[in-house]
């Protein structure tokens, strides 16, 4: 992940996967104030769709990094977005999908 990013936003379904909870449970947790959620319009094939994103805390960020490392995946991110929260501007990154890292050939 990039080092100058202050806020990382993961798709709601990704948070469900990382926390081993259903999407409905993650939505319920967000409604109860356990997660900060924003909706953004993102590219989807030849069109666009609206997705819900959860602001990742340190625990979710660590789970995301570990999951990507284990499954040899790399996040595909939207453009950066500057967000003002409580009069402070933060650099944010919204992850919209993942790509598999190419297998490295190891001489044996």
Biopython code that builds the backbone (N, CA, C, O; Angstrom):
import numpy as np
from Bio.PDB.StructureBuilder import StructureBuilder

atoms = [
    (1, "UNK", "N", (0.844, -1.169, 0.000)),
    (1, "UNK", "CA", (0.000, 0.000, 0.000)),
    (1, "UNK", "C", (0.895, 1.240, 0.000)),
    (1, "UNK", "O", (2.040, 1.202, 0.451)),
    (2, "UNK", "N", (0.364, 2.295, -0.498)),
    (2, "UNK", "CA", (1.155, 3.506, -0.610)),
    (2, "UNK", "C", (1.342, 4.149, 0.756)),
    (2, "UNK", "O", (0.469, 4.074, 1.620)),
    (3, "UNK", "N", (2.514, 4.790, 0.936)),
    (3, "UNK", "CA", (2.880, 5.289, 2.257)),
    (3, "UNK", "C", (2.258, 6.632, 2.614)),
    (3, "UNK", "O", (2.143, 6.943, 3.799)),
    (4, "UNK", "N", (1.853, 7.434, 1.643)),
    (4, "UNK", "CA", (1.306, 8.754, 1.960)),
    (4, "UNK", "C", (-0.217, 8.736, 2.105)),
    (4, "UNK", "O", (-0.838, 9.790, 2.244)),
    (5, "UNK", "N", (-0.809, 7.568, 2.074)),
    (5, "UNK", "CA", (-2.256, 7.436, 2.233)),
    (5, "UNK", "C", (-2.584, 7.451, 3.724)),
    (5, "UNK", "O", (-2.016, 6.687, 4.505)),
    (6, "UNK", "N", (-3.500, 8.325, 4.104)),
    (6, "UNK", "CA", (-3.893, 8.416, 5.505)),
    (6, "UNK", "C", (-5.143, 7.593, 5.803)),
    (6, "UNK", "O", (-5.281, 7.040, 6.894)),
    (7, "UNK", "N", (-6.053, 7.511, 4.834)),
    (7, "UNK", "CA", (-7.290, 6.748, 5.023)),
    (7, "UNK", "C", (-7.423, 5.729, 3.902)),
    (7, "UNK", "O", (-7.350, 6.073, 2.722)),
    (8, "UNK", "N", (-7.618, 4.482, 4.281)),
    (8, "UNK", "CA", (-7.814, 3.412, 3.318)),
    (8, "UNK", "C", (-9.268, 2.975, 3.402)),
    (8, "UNK", "O", (-9.784, 2.724, 4.491)),
    (9, "UNK", "N", (-9.927, 2.885, 2.251)),
    (9, "UNK", "CA", (-11.339, 2.501, 2.180)),
    (9, "UNK", "C", (-11.437, 1.194, 1.421)),
    (9, "UNK", "O", (-10.998, 1.098, 0.275)),
    (10, "UNK", "N", (-12.017, 0.182, 2.064)),
    (10, "UNK", "CA", (-12.168, -1.141, 1.460)),
    (10, "UNK", "C", (-13.629, -1.395, 1.125)),
    (10, "UNK", "O", (-14.519, -0.933, 1.840)),
    (11, "UNK", "N", (-13.887, -2.135, 0.031)),
    (11, "UNK", "CA", (-15.271, -2.476, -0.291)),
    (11, "UNK", "C", (-15.917, -3.248, 0.853)),
    (11, "UNK", "O", (-15.269, -4.054, 1.520)),
    (12, "UNK", "N", (-17.186, -2.992, 1.067)),
    (12, "UNK", "CA", (-17.918, -3.629, 2.154)),
    (12, "UNK", "C", (-17.824, -5.151, 2.076)),
    (12, "UNK", "O", (-17.648, -5.811, 3.099)),
    (13, "UNK", "N", (-17.939, -5.708, 0.880)),
    (13, "UNK", "CA", (-17.858, -7.160, 0.748)),
    (13, "UNK", "C", (-16.469, -7.690, 1.101)),
    (13, "UNK", "O", (-16.331, -8.816, 1.578)),
    (14, "UNK", "N", (-15.454, -6.881, 0.867)),
    (14, "UNK", "CA", (-14.084, -7.273, 1.232)),
    (14, "UNK", "C", (-13.942, -7.331, 2.757)),
    (14, "UNK", "O", (-13.320, -8.249, 3.291)),
    (15, "UNK", "N", (-14.523, -6.348, 3.454)),
    (15, "UNK", "CA", (-14.478, -6.324, 4.913)),
    (15, "UNK", "C", (-15.186, -7.565, 5.464)),
    (15, "UNK", "O", (-14.738, -8.158, 6.445)),
    (16, "UNK", "N", (-16.288, -7.949, 4.828)),
    (16, "UNK", "CA", (-16.990, -9.170, 5.246)),
    (16, "UNK", "C", (-16.065, -10.382, 5.115)),
    (16, "UNK", "O", (-16.015, -11.223, 6.013)),
    (17, "UNK", "N", (-15.348, -10.473, 4.025)),
    (17, "UNK", "CA", (-14.413, -11.581, 3.816)),
    (17, "UNK", "C", (-13.302, -11.561, 4.859)),
    (17, "UNK", "O", (-12.988, -12.588, 5.460)),
    (18, "UNK", "N", (-12.710, -10.387, 5.071)),
    (18, "UNK", "CA", (-11.581, -10.275, 5.998)),
    (18, "UNK", "C", (-11.965, -10.588, 7.437)),
    (18, "UNK", "O", (-11.165, -11.140, 8.192)),
    (19, "UNK", "N", (-13.186, -10.235, 7.815)),
    (19, "UNK", "CA", (-13.621, -10.425, 9.202)),
    (19, "UNK", "C", (-14.425, -11.707, 9.395)),
    (19, "UNK", "O", (-14.877, -12.005, 10.501)),
    (20, "UNK", "N", (-14.600, -12.461, 8.315)),
    (20, "UNK", "CA", (-15.359, -13.711, 8.342)),
    (20, "UNK", "C", (-16.788, -13.486, 8.846)),
    (20, "UNK", "O", (-17.314, -14.255, 9.650)),
    (21, "UNK", "N", (-17.401, -12.400, 8.342)),
    (21, "UNK", "CA", (-18.784, -12.075, 8.673)),
    (21, "UNK", "C", (-19.578, -11.970, 7.376)),
    (21, "UNK", "O", (-19.000, -11.819, 6.300)),
    (22, "UNK", "N", (-20.889, -12.050, 7.478)),
    (22, "UNK", "CA", (-21.714, -11.880, 6.284)),
    (22, "UNK", "C", (-21.768, -10.390, 5.924)),
    (22, "UNK", "O", (-21.487, -9.524, 6.752)),
    (23, "UNK", "N", (-22.132, -10.118, 4.681)),
    (23, "UNK", "CA", (-22.279, -8.730, 4.242)),
    (23, "UNK", "C", (-23.370, -8.050, 5.060)),
    (23, "UNK", "O", (-23.234, -6.886, 5.435)),
    (24, "UNK", "N", (-24.465, -8.782, 5.340)),
    (24, "UNK", "CA", (-25.543, -8.213, 6.159)),
    (24, "UNK", "C", (-25.039, -7.815, 7.540)),
    (24, "UNK", "O", (-25.416, -6.764, 8.057)),
    (25, "UNK", "N", (-24.197, -8.636, 8.136)),
    (25, "UNK", "CA", (-23.653, -8.325, 9.464)),
    (25, "UNK", "C", (-22.773, -7.089, 9.416)),
    (25, "UNK", "O", (-22.853, -6.236, 10.300)),
    (26, "UNK", "N", (-21.932, -6.982, 8.393)),
    (26, "UNK", "CA", (-21.070, -5.803, 8.265)),
    (26, "UNK", "C", (-21.924, -4.555, 8.066)),
    (26, "UNK", "O", (-21.624, -3.508, 8.640)),
    (27, "UNK", "N", (-22.981, -4.649, 7.263)),
    (27, "UNK", "CA", (-23.894, -3.507, 7.087)),
    (27, "UNK", "C", (-24.533, -3.120, 8.421)),
    (27, "UNK", "O", (-24.630, -1.939, 8.753)),
    (28, "UNK", "N", (-24.966, -4.129, 9.179)),
    (28, "UNK", "CA", (-25.572, -3.883, 10.489)),
    (28, "UNK", "C", (-24.575, -3.213, 11.440)),
    (28, "UNK", "O", (-24.926, -2.278, 12.160)),
    (29, "UNK", "N", (-23.346, -3.695, 11.436)),
    (29, "UNK", "CA", (-22.305, -3.096, 12.268)),
    (29, "UNK", "C", (-22.065, -1.640, 11.879)),
    (29, "UNK", "O", (-21.848, -0.786, 12.739)),
    (30, "UNK", "N", (-22.106, -1.367, 10.581)),
    (30, "UNK", "CA", (-21.942, 0.016, 10.110)),
    (30, "UNK", "C", (-23.109, 0.886, 10.569)),
    (30, "UNK", "O", (-22.914, 2.016, 11.017)),
    (31, "UNK", "N", (-24.327, 0.348, 10.453)),
    (31, "UNK", "CA", (-25.509, 1.096, 10.898)),
    (31, "UNK", "C", (-25.465, 1.376, 12.396)),
    (31, "UNK", "O", (-25.987, 2.391, 12.857)),
    (32, "UNK", "N", (-24.842, 0.476, 13.154)),
    (32, "UNK", "CA", (-24.706, 0.651, 14.603)),
    (32, "UNK", "C", (-23.534, 1.552, 14.981)),
    (32, "UNK", "O", (-23.301, 1.808, 16.162)),
    (33, "UNK", "N", (-22.789, 2.036, 13.973)),
    (33, "UNK", "CA", (-21.687, 2.959, 14.235)),
    (33, "UNK", "C", (-20.336, 2.314, 14.445)),
    (33, "UNK", "O", (-19.385, 2.991, 14.835)),
    (34, "UNK", "N", (-20.229, 1.016, 14.195)),
    (34, "UNK", "CA", (-18.951, 0.328, 14.367)),
    (34, "UNK", "C", (-17.988, 0.565, 13.205)),
    (34, "UNK", "O", (-16.776, 0.425, 13.369)),
    (35, "UNK", "N", (-18.513, 0.920, 12.044)),
    (35, "UNK", "CA", (-17.699, 1.220, 10.864)),
    (35, "UNK", "C", (-18.181, 2.528, 10.259)),
    (35, "UNK", "O", (-19.364, 2.863, 10.322)),
    (36, "UNK", "N", (-17.240, 3.263, 9.668)),
    (36, "UNK", "CA", (-17.581, 4.445, 8.879)),
    (36, "UNK", "C", (-17.698, 3.974, 7.436)),
    (36, "UNK", "O", (-16.776, 3.354, 6.906)),
    (37, "UNK", "N", (-18.831, 4.267, 6.797)),
    (37, "UNK", "CA", (-19.089, 3.795, 5.433)),
    (37, "UNK", "C", (-19.442, 4.974, 4.534)),
    (37, "UNK", "O", (-20.209, 5.858, 4.915)),
    (38, "UNK", "N", (-18.865, 4.968, 3.330)),
    (38, "UNK", "CA", (-19.187, 5.945, 2.290)),
    (38, "UNK", "C", (-19.561, 5.198, 1.029)),
    (38, "UNK", "O", (-19.105, 4.077, 0.805)),
    (39, "UNK", "N", (-20.390, 5.817, 0.207)),
    (39, "UNK", "CA", (-20.723, 5.251, -1.107)),
    (39, "UNK", "C", (-19.990, 6.059, -2.173)),
    (39, "UNK", "O", (-19.891, 7.284, -2.100)),
    (40, "UNK", "N", (-19.487, 5.339, -3.153)),
    (40, "UNK", "CA", (-18.807, 5.962, -4.274)),
    (40, "UNK", "C", (-19.219, 5.253, -5.554)),
    (40, "UNK", "O", (-19.477, 4.050, -5.543)),
    (41, "UNK", "N", (-19.282, 5.994, -6.659)),
    (41, "UNK", "CA", (-19.529, 5.418, -7.973)),
    (41, "UNK", "C", (-18.186, 5.009, -8.558)),
    (41, "UNK", "O", (-17.254, 5.810, -8.627)),
    (42, "UNK", "N", (-18.101, 3.743, -8.980)),
    (42, "UNK", "CA", (-16.843, 3.201, -9.484)),
    (42, "UNK", "C", (-17.079, 2.534, -10.837)),
    (42, "UNK", "O", (-18.195, 2.115, -11.141)),
    (43, "UNK", "N", (-16.019, 2.437, -11.651)),
    (43, "UNK", "CA", (-16.152, 1.754, -12.938)),
    (43, "UNK", "C", (-16.486, 0.282, -12.751)),
    (43, "UNK", "O", (-15.997, -0.371, -11.829)),
    (44, "UNK", "N", (-17.334, -0.230, -13.647)),
    (44, "UNK", "CA", (-17.707, -1.637, -13.627)),
    (44, "UNK", "C", (-17.916, -2.082, -15.064)),
    (44, "UNK", "O", (-19.009, -1.951, -15.616)),
    (45, "UNK", "N", (-16.864, -2.606, -15.659)),
    (45, "UNK", "CA", (-16.937, -2.963, -17.077)),
    (45, "UNK", "C", (-17.079, -1.711, -17.921)),
    (45, "UNK", "O", (-16.265, -0.793, -17.825)),
    (46, "UNK", "N", (-18.128, -1.673, -18.759)),
    (46, "UNK", "CA", (-18.349, -0.508, -19.621)),
    (46, "UNK", "C", (-19.265, 0.519, -18.975)),
    (46, "UNK", "O", (-19.608, 1.524, -19.597)),
    (47, "UNK", "N", (-19.659, 0.276, -17.741)),
    (47, "UNK", "CA", (-20.584, 1.162, -17.044)),
    (47, "UNK", "C", (-20.011, 1.536, -15.678)),
    (47, "UNK", "O", (-18.821, 1.342, -15.428)),
    (48, "UNK", "N", (-20.838, 2.061, -14.814)),
    (48, "UNK", "CA", (-20.445, 2.409, -13.456)),
    (48, "UNK", "C", (-21.469, 1.847, -12.476)),
    (48, "UNK", "O", (-22.625, 1.618, -12.831)),
    (49, "UNK", "N", (-21.035, 1.631, -11.254)),
    (49, "UNK", "CA", (-21.919, 1.154, -10.200)),
    (49, "UNK", "C", (-21.584, 1.861, -8.898)),
    (49, "UNK", "O", (-20.477, 2.374, -8.732)),
    (50, "UNK", "N", (-22.530, 1.890, -7.979)),
    (50, "UNK", "CA", (-22.289, 2.501, -6.679)),
    (50, "UNK", "C", (-21.953, 1.401, -5.687)),
    (50, "UNK", "O", (-22.685, 0.419, -5.563)),
    (51, "UNK", "N", (-20.829, 1.573, -4.974)),
    (51, "UNK", "CA", (-20.385, 0.592, -3.988)),
    (51, "UNK", "C", (-20.241, 1.273, -2.637)),
    (51, "UNK", "O", (-20.007, 2.478, -2.553)),
    (52, "UNK", "N", (-20.385, 0.486, -1.590)),
    (52, "UNK", "CA", (-20.152, 0.962, -0.227)),
    (52, "UNK", "C", (-18.724, 0.613, 0.175)),
    (52, "UNK", "O", (-18.249, -0.495, -0.074)),
    (53, "UNK", "N", (-18.049, 1.569, 0.796)),
    (53, "UNK", "CA", (-16.677, 1.394, 1.251)),
    (53, "UNK", "C", (-16.595, 1.643, 2.743)),
    (53, "UNK", "O", (-17.236, 2.554, 3.268)),
    (54, "UNK", "N", (-15.801, 0.829, 3.424)),
    (54, "UNK", "CA", (-15.594, 0.937, 4.861)),
    (54, "UNK", "C", (-14.215, 1.536, 5.112)),
    (54, "UNK", "O", (-13.229, 1.106, 4.515)),
    (55, "UNK", "N", (-14.149, 2.534, 6.002)),
    (55, "UNK", "CA", (-12.858, 3.100, 6.364)),
    (55, "UNK", "C", (-12.106, 2.070, 7.214)),
    (55, "UNK", "O", (-12.586, 1.651, 8.267)),
    (56, "UNK", "N", (-10.934, 1.673, 6.746)),
    (56, "UNK", "CA", (-10.164, 0.622, 7.409)),
    (56, "UNK", "C", (-9.391, 1.187, 8.598)),
    (56, "UNK", "O", (-8.669, 2.176, 8.476)),
    (57, "UNK", "N", (-9.557, 0.542, 9.742)),
    (57, "UNK", "CA", (-8.723, 0.862, 10.896)),
    (57, "UNK", "C", (-7.448, 0.022, 10.776)),
    (57, "UNK", "O", (-7.258, -0.675, 9.780)),
    (58, "UNK", "N", (-6.581, 0.086, 11.782)),
    (58, "UNK", "CA", (-5.312, -0.644, 11.703)),
    (58, "UNK", "C", (-5.528, -2.151, 11.606)),
    (58, "UNK", "O", (-4.814, -2.835, 10.873)),
    (59, "UNK", "N", (-6.509, -2.668, 12.340)),
    (59, "UNK", "CA", (-6.782, -4.106, 12.306)),
    (59, "UNK", "C", (-7.209, -4.558, 10.906)),
    (59, "UNK", "O", (-6.712, -5.564, 10.401)),
    (60, "UNK", "N", (-8.127, -3.815, 10.281)),
    (60, "UNK", "CA", (-8.560, -4.163, 8.915)),
    (60, "UNK", "C", (-7.410, -4.012, 7.922)),
    (60, "UNK", "O", (-7.267, -4.828, 7.012)),
    (61, "UNK", "N", (-6.600, -2.986, 8.089)),
    (61, "UNK", "CA", (-5.449, -2.781, 7.203)),
    (61, "UNK", "C", (-4.484, -3.955, 7.309)),
    (61, "UNK", "O", (-3.992, -4.451, 6.295)),
    (62, "UNK", "N", (-4.212, -4.399, 8.535)),
    (62, "UNK", "CA", (-3.314, -5.543, 8.726)),
    (62, "UNK", "C", (-3.908, -6.816, 8.125)),
    (62, "UNK", "O", (-3.194, -7.593, 7.491)),
    (63, "UNK", "N", (-5.217, -7.037, 8.320)),
    (63, "UNK", "CA", (-5.881, -8.197, 7.729)),
    (63, "UNK", "C", (-5.804, -8.146, 6.206)),
    (63, "UNK", "O", (-5.573, -9.166, 5.557)),
    (64, "UNK", "N", (-5.997, -6.965, 5.644)),
    (64, "UNK", "CA", (-5.937, -6.775, 4.188)),
    (64, "UNK", "C", (-4.552, -7.104, 3.650)),
    (64, "UNK", "O", (-4.420, -7.825, 2.661)),
    (65, "UNK", "N", (-3.529, -6.580, 4.295)),
    (65, "UNK", "CA", (-2.152, -6.848, 3.853)),
    (65, "UNK", "C", (-1.838, -8.339, 3.920)),
    (65, "UNK", "O", (-1.263, -8.898, 2.986)),
    (66, "UNK", "N", (-2.213, -8.976, 5.013)),
    (66, "UNK", "CA", (-1.940, -10.405, 5.174)),
    (66, "UNK", "C", (-2.695, -11.227, 4.125)),
    (66, "UNK", "O", (-2.125, -12.140, 3.526)),
    (67, "UNK", "N", (-3.971, -10.907, 3.901)),
    (67, "UNK", "CA", (-4.780, -11.631, 2.921)),
    (67, "UNK", "C", (-4.165, -11.495, 1.524)),
    (67, "UNK", "O", (-4.055, -12.478, 0.792)),
    (68, "UNK", "N", (-3.773, -10.291, 1.166)),
    (68, "UNK", "CA", (-3.168, -10.068, -0.157)),
    (68, "UNK", "C", (-1.854, -10.834, -0.296)),
    (68, "UNK", "O", (-1.574, -11.407, -1.349)),
    (69, "UNK", "N", (-1.060, -10.842, 0.756)),
    (69, "UNK", "CA", (0.217, -11.555, 0.709)),
    (69, "UNK", "C", (-0.016, -13.064, 0.559)),
    (69, "UNK", "O", (0.616, -13.704, -0.281)),
    (70, "UNK", "N", (-0.913, -13.632, 1.363)),
    (70, "UNK", "CA", (-1.185, -15.072, 1.329)),
    (70, "UNK", "C", (-1.752, -15.502, -0.025)),
    (70, "UNK", "O", (-1.370, -16.543, -0.561)),
    (71, "UNK", "N", (-2.665, -14.697, -0.574)),
    (71, "UNK", "CA", (-3.338, -15.053, -1.820)),
    (71, "UNK", "C", (-2.666, -14.449, -3.054)),
    (71, "UNK", "O", (-3.189, -14.538, -4.165)),
    (72, "UNK", "N", (-1.512, -13.840, -2.843)),
    (72, "UNK", "CA", (-0.728, -13.237, -3.935)),
    (72, "UNK", "C", (-1.573, -12.295, -4.785)),
    (72, "UNK", "O", (-1.629, -12.393, -6.011)),
    (73, "UNK", "N", (-2.226, -11.383, -4.077)),
    (73, "UNK", "CA", (-3.094, -10.414, -4.743)),
    (73, "UNK", "C", (-2.541, -9.011, -4.531)),
    (73, "UNK", "O", (-1.784, -8.752, -3.595)),
    (74, "UNK", "N", (-2.939, -8.127, -5.417)),
    (74, "UNK", "CA", (-2.546, -6.726, -5.303)),
    (74, "UNK", "C", (-3.790, -5.872, -5.506)),
    (74, "UNK", "O", (-4.539, -6.093, -6.457)),
    (75, "UNK", "N", (-4.023, -4.894, -4.619)),
    (75, "UNK", "CA", (-5.198, -4.033, -4.782)),
    (75, "UNK", "C", (-5.102, -3.167, -6.033)),
    (75, "UNK", "O", (-4.021, -2.729, -6.427)),
    (76, "UNK", "N", (-6.262, -2.932, -6.646)),
    (76, "UNK", "CA", (-6.380, -1.955, -7.731)),
    (76, "UNK", "C", (-7.142, -0.794, -7.098)),
    (76, "UNK", "O", (-8.248, -0.981, -6.592)),
    (77, "UNK", "N", (-6.566, 0.379, -7.123)),
    (77, "UNK", "CA", (-7.167, 1.494, -6.397)),
    (77, "UNK", "C", (-7.735, 2.544, -7.334)),
    (77, "UNK", "O", (-7.252, 2.744, -8.449)),
    (78, "UNK", "N", (-8.779, 3.210, -6.850)),
    (78, "UNK", "CA", (-9.301, 4.383, -7.545)),
    (78, "UNK", "C", (-8.292, 5.508, -7.366)),
    (78, "UNK", "O", (-7.283, 5.357, -6.678)),
    (79, "UNK", "N", (-8.580, 6.610, -7.986)),
    (79, "UNK", "CA", (-7.729, 7.774, -7.782)),
    (79, "UNK", "C", (-7.775, 8.197, -6.321)),
    (79, "UNK", "O", (-8.708, 7.870, -5.587)),
    (80, "UNK", "N", (-6.769, 8.914, -5.929)),
    (80, "UNK", "CA", (-6.741, 9.430, -4.569)),
    (80, "UNK", "C", (-7.806, 10.490, -4.418)),
    (80, "UNK", "O", (-8.205, 11.145, -5.381)),
    (81, "UNK", "N", (-8.248, 10.643, -3.208)),
    (81, "UNK", "CA", (-9.263, 11.649, -2.933)),
    (81, "UNK", "C", (-8.885, 12.367, -1.648)),
    (81, "UNK", "O", (-8.569, 11.732, -0.642)),
    (82, "UNK", "N", (-8.918, 13.692, -1.686)),
    (82, "UNK", "CA", (-8.702, 14.464, -0.472)),
    (82, "UNK", "C", (-10.038, 14.616, 0.233)),
    (82, "UNK", "O", (-11.025, 15.043, -0.366)),
    (83, "UNK", "N", (-10.059, 14.262, 1.512)),
    (83, "UNK", "CA", (-11.291, 14.332, 2.291)),
    (83, "UNK", "C", (-11.048, 15.215, 3.504)),
    (83, "UNK", "O", (-10.015, 15.117, 4.166)),
    (84, "UNK", "N", (-12.008, 16.073, 3.782)),
    (84, "UNK", "CA", (-11.912, 16.903, 4.971)),
    (84, "UNK", "C", (-12.835, 16.333, 6.031)),
    (84, "UNK", "O", (-14.044, 16.208, 5.837)),
    (85, "UNK", "N", (-12.226, 15.990, 7.161)),
    (85, "UNK", "CA", (-12.958, 15.450, 8.301)),
    (85, "UNK", "C", (-12.563, 16.288, 9.514)),
    (85, "UNK", "O", (-11.389, 16.365, 9.874)),
    (86, "UNK", "N", (-13.554, 16.909, 10.134)),
    (86, "UNK", "CA", (-13.318, 17.754, 11.316)),
    (86, "UNK", "C", (-12.222, 18.785, 11.041)),
    (86, "UNK", "O", (-11.296, 18.946, 11.836)),
    (87, "UNK", "N", (-12.337, 19.471, 9.924)),
    (87, "UNK", "CA", (-11.442, 20.561, 9.516)),
    (87, "UNK", "C", (-10.013, 20.110, 9.208)),
    (87, "UNK", "O", (-9.119, 20.947, 9.085)),
    (88, "UNK", "N", (-9.787, 18.801, 9.081)),
    (88, "UNK", "CA", (-8.476, 18.281, 8.720)),
    (88, "UNK", "C", (-8.596, 17.530, 7.402)),
    (88, "UNK", "O", (-9.491, 16.702, 7.231)),
    (89, "UNK", "N", (-7.689, 17.821, 6.467)),
    (89, "UNK", "CA", (-7.712, 17.167, 5.163)),
    (89, "UNK", "C", (-6.838, 15.914, 5.192)),
    (89, "UNK", "O", (-5.703, 15.940, 5.667)),
    (90, "UNK", "N", (-7.391, 14.824, 4.674)),
    (90, "UNK", "CA", (-6.701, 13.534, 4.652)),
    (90, "UNK", "C", (-6.641, 13.006, 3.223)),
    (90, "UNK", "O", (-7.587, 13.179, 2.455)),
    (91, "UNK", "N", (-5.533, 12.364, 2.866)),
    (91, "UNK", "CA", (-5.406, 11.692, 1.583)),
    (91, "UNK", "C", (-6.008, 10.302, 1.724)),
    (91, "UNK", "O", (-5.585, 9.515, 2.570)),
    (92, "UNK", "N", (-7.000, 10.004, 0.888)),
    (92, "UNK", "CA", (-7.720, 8.735, 0.974)),
    (92, "UNK", "C", (-7.517, 7.922, -0.297)),
    (92, "UNK", "O", (-7.270, 8.464, -1.375)),
    (93, "UNK", "N", (-7.626, 6.619, -0.141)),
    (93, "UNK", "CA", (-7.518, 5.711, -1.274)),
    (93, "UNK", "C", (-8.634, 4.682, -1.169)),
    (93, "UNK", "O", (-8.797, 4.034, -0.135)),
    (94, "UNK", "N", (-9.403, 4.536, -2.246)),
    (94, "UNK", "CA", (-10.505, 3.584, -2.310)),
    (94, "UNK", "C", (-10.073, 2.391, -3.147)),
    (94, "UNK", "O", (-9.722, 2.552, -4.316)),
    (95, "UNK", "N", (-10.094, 1.198, -2.567)),
    (95, "UNK", "CA", (-9.720, -0.028, -3.283)),
    (95, "UNK", "C", (-10.968, -0.552, -3.979)),
    (95, "UNK", "O", (-11.980, -0.814, -3.329)),
    (96, "UNK", "N", (-10.898, -0.708, -5.303)),
    (96, "UNK", "CA", (-12.079, -1.134, -6.051)),
    (96, "UNK", "C", (-11.996, -2.563, -6.555)),
    (96, "UNK", "O", (-12.993, -3.109, -7.026)),
    (97, "UNK", "N", (-10.833, -3.174, -6.466)),
    (97, "UNK", "CA", (-10.692, -4.540, -6.938)),
    (97, "UNK", "C", (-9.283, -5.035, -6.703)),
    (97, "UNK", "O", (-8.450, -4.343, -6.116)),
    (98, "UNK", "N", (-9.029, -6.245, -7.171)),
    (98, "UNK", "CA", (-7.746, -6.896, -6.928)),
    (98, "UNK", "C", (-7.282, -7.617, -8.181)),
    (98, "UNK", "O", (-8.090, -8.026, -9.015)),
    (99, "UNK", "N", (-5.992, -7.763, -8.300)),
    (99, "UNK", "CA", (-5.402, -8.524, -9.387)),
    (99, "UNK", "C", (-4.427, -9.519, -8.779)),
    (99, "UNK", "O", (-3.810, -9.241, -7.751)),
    (100, "UNK", "N", (-4.290, -10.663, -9.406)),
    (100, "UNK", "CA", (-3.342, -11.666, -8.929)),
    (100, "UNK", "C", (-1.937, -11.256, -9.344)),
    (100, "UNK", "O", (-1.718, -10.817, -10.473)),
    (101, "UNK", "N", (-0.979, -11.404, -8.419)),
    (101, "UNK", "CA", (0.427, -11.199, -8.764)),
    (101, "UNK", "C", (0.854, -12.364, -9.635)),
    (101, "UNK", "O", (0.428, -13.499, -9.419)),
    (102, "UNK", "N", (1.692, -12.086, -10.616)),
    (102, "UNK", "CA", (2.195, -13.160, -11.471)),
    (102, "UNK", "C", (3.158, -14.009, -10.672)),
    (102, "UNK", "O", (3.966, -13.495, -9.898)),
    (103, "UNK", "N", (3.067, -15.306, -10.866)),
    (103, "UNK", "CA", (3.955, -16.239, -10.171)),
    (103, "UNK", "C", (5.396, -15.999, -10.648)),
    (103, "UNK", "O", (5.664, -15.857, -11.841)),
    (104, "UNK", "N", (6.290, -15.961, -9.689)),
    (104, "UNK", "CA", (7.695, -15.830, -10.046)),
    (104, "UNK", "C", (8.263, -17.219, -10.294)),
    (104, "UNK", "O", (7.956, -18.167, -9.572)),
    (105, "UNK", "N", (9.087, -17.326, -11.313)),
    (105, "UNK", "CA", (9.735, -18.598, -11.591)),
    (105, "UNK", "C", (10.944, -18.748, -10.683)),
    (105, "UNK", "O", (11.817, -17.881, -10.658)),
    (106, "UNK", "N", (10.997, -19.828, -9.949)),
    (106, "UNK", "CA", (12.117, -20.089, -9.058)),
    (106, "UNK", "C", (12.921, -21.254, -9.620)),
    (106, "UNK", "O", (12.384, -22.316, -9.935)),
    (107, "UNK", "N", (14.214, -21.023, -9.734)),
    (107, "UNK", "CA", (15.085, -22.117, -10.184)),
    (107, "UNK", "C", (15.233, -23.111, -9.049)),
    (107, "UNK", "O", (15.443, -22.711, -7.904)),
    (108, "UNK", "N", (15.126, -24.408, -9.348)),
    (108, "UNK", "CA", (15.162, -25.370, -8.265)),
    (108, "UNK", "C", (16.213, -26.328, -8.353)),
    (108, "UNK", "O", (16.336, -27.192, -7.484)),
]
sb = StructureBuilder()
sb.init_structure("model")
sb.init_model(0)
sb.init_chain("A")
sb.init_seg("    ")
for serial, (resi, resn, name, xyz) in enumerate(atoms, 1):
    if name == "N":
        sb.init_residue(resn, " ", resi, " ")
    sb.init_atom(name, np.array(xyz, "f"), 0.0, 1.0, " ", f" {name:<3s}", serial, name[0])
structure = sb.get_structure()
